[in-house]
Structures are given as structure tokens and as C-alpha cells.
């Protein structure tokens, strides 16, 4: 953007208010973590391998049935849900002696594709 400063100072071009450049850069930087299209068949394998099905397909577990939410999953929605419900989820997992899942590479994108499929 700095290379375009002369053109950006032309009349009629919007200027950044204090703090807006930081917000723009944060948005662009975060995109690398919250973007990507996954493979739903690989996502199904992730869902089973990480043990998600042991709770999210068992009504007695208290975990929500995620199949009722198809089409609503994004990485930001997942992060938001875990922020709100993660501590209770972790406690239930500890009671069942289930390890907190860790995702690598494209696993989360694939899982999201499966949940939305």
C-alpha cells in the first residue's frame, strides 16, 4: 500500500482514520487462519478419528447434534462456540477420560466441510 501513497492522496480517495490500518492488517493476517475449503470425506474421517462422534452423536452426552446445523459452520463460528462452550466441554471430556483434540494442517477445514455437507 505504501507504494501507492501518491495515488491514494488524490481528491475523493478515502483516508484511514486512526486505528483503521491496524484493523485492516489484522483482518488480512487472520485470513490465513480462517480461510480455506476442505474436503468433506476427509472431514468425516477427522470427525471420527478425533472422537467428535463419541459425544456429538450421543444424545445422552449433552453435546449438541451438529447435523442439525449444516451450512452454518465457519472457522470463526467454531472458534466462537469453543470460546463460549469450551470450558464445559473440556470438563465433560475429562470426566470421560477423553483427550482434547488437536488439529493439524487442513484437518479443521476438512472437518468444517464435513459438518456443512
Secondary structure as UniProt FT lines:
FT   HELIX           2..4
FT   HELIX           5..8
FT   TURN            11..12
FT   TURN            18..19
FT   HELIX           20..34
FT   HELIX           40..49
FT   TURN            50..51
FT   HELIX           52..56
FT   HELIX           59..61
FT   HELIX           66..69
FT   TURN            70..71
FT   HELIX           75..95
FT   TURN            96..97
FT   TURN            105..106
FT   HELIX           107..116
//
